[in-house]
Amino acid sequence: MVHEWVGKEIKFPADVQCCILGKDTVSTICTDLFQKEYKVMLYVDSSGCSDCRLRLSQWKYLINEADGLFQDKVGFVFFFQPKDMQEMIYLFQQNEYDYPVFIDKNNAINRLNHFSQEMKYQCFLLDKDNKVLVIGNPVLNPQIWELYKERIERST
């Protein structure tokens, strides 16, 4: 699975709603994420427990750590396909998760890229050209987060 994805370009749909805390946001905030030298891209489909799958408090921690270590070189690009939008908004508010996210109601990003059904293979470290450098979900496995950081540090 890993070898299949490393080096592959992730394609992003142009017409997906970007929001913060469930509210539409200024498009420049969202487009700036795609201009970063590195991107952590997470895809979360509508299956299973949203709170269990999102782990927003852990992501907040990783985002803050990346901001401290890499000063604005890493963008976090999260694509959610919510089963229940109200539940998703509640989770954002409950976790005080005020980072931009993309609400992909039509699952467009998955149709473009054909992601694995396994959660651990739905997260990627991408370069500036959206090519996969590392695959794996760092909130599910802290060793993956170490791989992400090592890969970014090698080129800074």
Number of C-alpha atoms within 10 A of each C-alpha: 8 12 9 7 17 16 15 14 15 19 14 15 12 8 9 17 17 21 19 18 20 22 11 14 15 12 12 8 13 21 12 10 19 18 15 17 16 26 25 23 20 21 21 21 22 14 11 9 9 19 13 8 15 20 14 18 15 12 15 16 12 16 17 10 13 19 14 10 14 14 9 13 17 24 22 22 21 21 25 22 23 20 15 11 14 11 13 20 17 13 19 20 14 12 15 13 18 13 16 23 23 20 21 22 17 11 19 18 20 21 11 12 13 10 17 12 11 7 16 16 17 18 23 27 29 27 19 14 14 22 19 23 21 22 23 22 22 21 20 14 11 12 13 19 18 12 17 23 16 11 15 21 11 7 6 7
